[in-house]
Amino acid sequence: MDSEKRREAIVQVLEGKDQPIKGAEFSKMFNVSRQVIVQDIAILRAKGEEIFATPQGYMIVTKSPKEKILKTIVCKHKGYDEIDDELKTIIDMGGKVIDVIVDHPIYGEIKSSLMLGSRIEIDEFVKSLKKEKAEPLSSLTEGVHIHTIEVPSMEIYEKILMKLEEKGYSINEK
């Protein structure tokens, strides 16, 4: 299979899946190295494909017929346990964590896609942070960060805010 056909196939596979697909899975699927897949994804993005890299793999986010509500929340935490608890609080209350954003004093806004929608995905994300000894983006801003979250209703959003505030993670914008 030539590279152009492989890239078309990558897009077709991503469009047909609701869950992210790891680069290693594509590598096996197309019998090429993971680095070739990384290059293919970069080329596809340059051509305008909206492919997102998440901790769980690559995905194309498609709009659902019933639009979800996207809201931002400002939070602060310390350490891996609080990261885990904060994310699970959002998920348990009915939200999905789309990304994390920090406002760096030199570089400005730094944003990373998360796309966390279940406790299993959060467990894998936190386990990966610990295993790689990776510092979360919020370590650049003394724990302060913003999440874009997807919620089915404003009522769920308000409940998430209340629970995060109760646990001391929410930073009120007064």
C-alpha positions as CSV (number, residue, x, y, z in Angstrom):
1,M,0.0,0.0,0.0
2,D,1.4,3.4,-0.9
3,S,1.6,6.3,1.6
4,E,-1.4,8.2,0.1
5,K,-3.7,5.2,0.3
6,R,-2.5,4.4,3.8
7,R,-3.3,8.0,4.9
8,E,-6.8,7.7,3.3
9,A,-7.3,4.4,5.2
10,I,-6.1,6.0,8.5
11,V,-8.8,8.7,8.0
12,Q,-11.5,6.1,7.2
13,V,-10.6,4.1,10.3
14,L,-10.6,7.2,12.6
15,E,-14.0,8.3,11.2
16,G,-15.4,4.9,11.8
17,K,-14.4,4.8,15.5
18,D,-15.7,6.6,18.5
19,Q,-12.7,5.7,20.6
20,P,-9.1,6.8,20.1
21,I,-6.7,4.5,18.3
22,K,-3.0,4.2,19.3
23,G,-0.2,4.8,16.8
24,A,1.0,1.3,17.6
25,E,-2.3,-0.2,16.5
26,F,-2.0,1.7,13.1
27,S,1.5,0.4,12.8
28,K,0.4,-3.2,13.1
29,M,-2.6,-2.6,10.9
30,F,-0.5,-1.2,8.0
31,N,2.8,-3.0,8.7
32,V,4.8,0.2,9.1
33,S,6.7,1.7,12.0
34,R,5.0,3.9,14.5
35,Q,7.2,6.8,13.3
36,V,5.7,6.4,9.8
37,I,2.2,6.7,11.4
38,V,3.3,9.9,13.3
39,Q,4.5,11.4,10.0
40,D,1.2,10.4,8.3
41,I,-0.8,12.0,11.0
42,A,1.3,15.2,10.7
43,I,0.7,15.3,6.9
44,L,-3.0,14.7,7.3
45,R,-3.3,17.5,9.9
46,A,-1.4,19.8,7.5
47,K,-3.9,18.9,4.8
48,G,-6.7,20.0,7.2
49,E,-7.9,16.8,8.8
50,E,-9.0,17.5,12.4
51,I,-7.1,14.6,14.0
52,F,-6.5,15.0,17.7
53,A,-3.8,13.2,19.7
54,T,-5.0,12.2,23.1
55,P,-3.3,10.1,25.8
56,Q,-5.4,7.2,24.5
57,G,-4.4,7.6,20.9
58,Y,-5.6,9.5,17.8
59,M,-9.2,10.4,17.0
60,I,-11.4,12.6,14.8
61,V,-14.0,14.3,16.9
62,T,-17.3,14.3,15.0
63,K,-20.3,16.4,15.9
64,S,-23.2,14.4,17.3
65,P,-26.7,15.1,16.1
66,K,-27.6,16.3,19.6
67,E,-25.0,19.0,20.4
68,K,-23.4,18.8,23.8
69,I,-22.6,21.9,25.9
70,L,-18.9,22.9,26.2
71,K,-18.0,24.8,29.3
72,T,-14.7,25.8,31.0
73,I,-13.8,25.4,34.6
74,V,-10.9,26.8,36.5
75,C,-9.3,24.5,39.1
76,K,-6.3,24.0,41.3
77,H,-4.8,20.8,42.7
78,K,-1.6,19.4,44.1
79,G,-0.3,16.0,43.2
80,Y,-1.4,12.9,41.4
81,D,-4.1,11.8,43.9
82,E,-5.9,15.2,43.5
83,I,-5.6,15.1,39.7
84,D,-7.2,11.6,39.8
85,D,-10.0,12.8,42.2
86,E,-10.7,16.0,40.3
87,L,-11.0,14.2,37.0
88,K,-13.1,11.4,38.4
89,T,-15.4,14.0,40.1
90,I,-16.1,15.5,36.7
91,I,-16.8,12.2,35.1
92,D,-18.9,10.8,37.9
93,M,-21.1,13.9,37.8
94,G,-21.8,13.3,34.1
95,G,-19.1,15.4,32.3
96,K,-16.3,14.5,29.9
97,V,-12.9,16.2,30.2
98,I,-11.9,17.5,26.7
99,D,-8.6,19.2,27.5
100,V,-6.4,21.0,30.0
101,I,-5.2,24.5,29.5
102,V,-2.6,26.5,31.5
103,D,-1.8,30.2,31.1
104,H,2.0,30.3,31.2
105,P,3.6,33.7,32.0
106,I,6.1,33.4,29.1
107,Y,4.5,31.1,26.5
108,G,0.9,32.2,27.0
109,E,-1.8,29.5,26.6
110,I,-0.7,25.9,26.6
111,K,-3.4,23.4,25.8
112,S,-3.4,19.6,25.7
113,S,-6.2,17.4,24.5
114,L,-7.3,14.8,27.1
115,M,-10.7,13.4,25.9
116,L,-11.3,11.5,29.2
117,G,-14.8,10.1,29.5
118,S,-14.5,7.2,31.9
119,R,-12.8,6.1,35.1
120,I,-10.8,3.6,33.1
121,E,-9.4,6.3,30.9
122,I,-8.5,8.4,33.9
123,D,-6.8,5.5,35.6
124,E,-4.7,4.9,32.5
125,F,-3.9,8.6,32.2
126,V,-2.8,9.0,35.8
127,K,-0.9,5.7,35.6
128,S,0.9,6.9,32.5
129,L,1.8,10.2,34.3
130,K,3.3,8.3,37.2
131,K,5.1,5.7,35.1
132,E,6.8,8.4,32.9
133,K,7.4,10.6,35.9
134,A,5.7,13.3,33.8
135,E,4.8,16.6,35.4
136,P,1.3,17.7,34.6
137,L,0.9,21.0,32.8
138,S,-0.6,22.5,35.9
139,S,2.9,22.2,37.6
140,L,3.9,25.2,35.4
141,T,1.2,27.4,37.1
142,E,1.3,26.2,40.8
143,G,-1.6,23.8,40.1
144,V,-3.9,26.3,38.5
145,H,-5.4,25.1,35.2
146,I,-8.5,25.2,33.1
147,H,-10.5,22.3,31.7
148,T,-12.9,22.4,28.8
149,I,-15.6,19.9,29.8
150,E,-18.6,18.5,27.8
151,V,-21.9,18.3,29.6
152,P,-25.3,17.1,28.6
153,S,-27.1,20.1,30.4
154,M,-26.4,23.3,32.3
155,E,-27.9,21.5,35.4
156,I,-25.1,18.9,35.2
157,Y,-22.5,21.7,34.7
158,E,-23.7,23.4,37.9
159,K,-23.6,20.2,39.9
160,I,-20.0,19.6,38.7
161,L,-19.0,23.1,39.8
162,M,-20.7,22.6,43.2
163,K,-18.9,19.3,43.8
164,L,-15.5,20.6,42.7
165,E,-16.0,23.6,45.0
166,E,-17.0,21.3,47.9
167,K,-13.8,19.4,47.4
168,G,-11.7,22.6,47.2
169,Y,-10.6,22.2,43.5
170,S,-12.7,24.9,42.0
171,I,-11.4,28.5,41.8
172,N,-14.3,30.9,41.9
173,E,-14.3,33.7,39.3
174,K,-15.5,36.5,41.5
